[in-house]
Amino acid sequence: MTDQTNDSLARLLDANAAVLSLSITEEQRPGVLSYLALAESMHRSLLAIALSPADESALVFVPQPPENAHG
């Protein structure tokens, strides 16, 4: 990953944290930046694939209440 990408991710983190009123500590920052780098790399790999609306990634998840929830 380039320094420019690292700087962009750091700016993205700061901007999103401000908009969402999130407090990211210095201890949390490396982990959050690592996750953003992972998400960015997944995004780049998907850009190389021609997808259409028919390429749904998964079925719709519908949670069900646990058995014996009422007793």
C-alpha angles and dihedrals in degrees: 000000000000127000087245091057091047090051091048092051091048090052090047090052093049093047095047093045090052094048092048094041090237122160110217112190123214088250091054096043099081092051093048091047090049090053091048089051090052092050091048092051091051089050091052092051091051092051088067092060121079104228129182132193087265090064097086111175099216147347118277111272113228112184117221126208114255117263114267090020090147100049 
